[in-house]
Amino acid sequence: MRAWLALLMAPVFIASAAAEPIHFRSATWPPTPLQLRLAKASGDTIAEQASVSLVGELHRPPGDGPSPTVVLLHPCRSQLPVEAQRRDAERYTALGYAVLAVDSLGARGVTDGCAGGGASVDGVMDAYGALLHLATLPFIDPERIAVVGYSFGASIALSAVEFDGPERLFDRQFVAAVAYYPYCPEKLAVSVPTVILAGALDDWAPVRFCRQMMARRTGLGAPMRLLVYPDTRHAFNLPLPPRRYYGYHLEYNESADRAAWSETATLLRQAFGR
């Protein structure tokens, strides 16, 4: 059990011929109009905001592309366990999609995002940094890039596609979003088709918050669906033994994993047109 927990906690990258490290920088928020006016009035200039140099693992499907691509955002303990990430990569590449797994925490020296160490990490800007960098690569289709997140990463994915939110700041946008067991906000409208996949027994990110959020929807923005799997707990798509982490119950559920992957693949096929 301890060995599996250590595997879950360790930031790891996959060493395989199909994966390659990708270096890119996080995006930055531009100065607000008020900041620009105040700077102009005082004769000052606003320095370029600092960004963070990040690294991710890129898995490419066979062929020269250009390929539709998924930006994969990790849970609060950095990268997925090696076998889980390899399995995810194989699933996406089998559909003809590339996948870039982003490490937001490692570059910042954060070792425990689950205990609050990741609160200052601007994962939304990291996601857009990945998107903007991918769009420059000749083997990536810049018009077909989606975002998928797990837990901490799922909440970031929802924020990244918020209607009239960060997507207004960039000339590239995600075309779809999938959020596995996020901690849902009180209210949310999204700018692209979005699916939320949750477990009915999740005690880390209780599904009641997602249900309340969905009940408050007004129809603004793009379609958003919530799918709740019975008898299912947090981290249901990670094939690891049942375990407790920070007092919460994490457990793989094969039937929920299969059903959630089917929904993920369906949404991506619709968004990518293939």
DAFENSUL-V467256 format. One record per helix or strand of 2 or more residues. SS is the DSSP state (@ for helix, = for strand). FROM is the first residue (numbers start at 0). LEN is the number of residues. If there is no record, write none. Layout:
BEGIN
SS;FROM;LEN
SS;FROM;LEN
END
This chain:
BEGIN
@;1;8
=;18;7
@;32;10
=;52;7
=;66;7
@;81;13
=;97;6
@;105;3
@;112;3
@;122;12
=;139;11
@;151;9
@;165;4
=;176;4
=;193;6
@;206;9
=;223;6
=;242;3
=;247;3
@;253;19
END
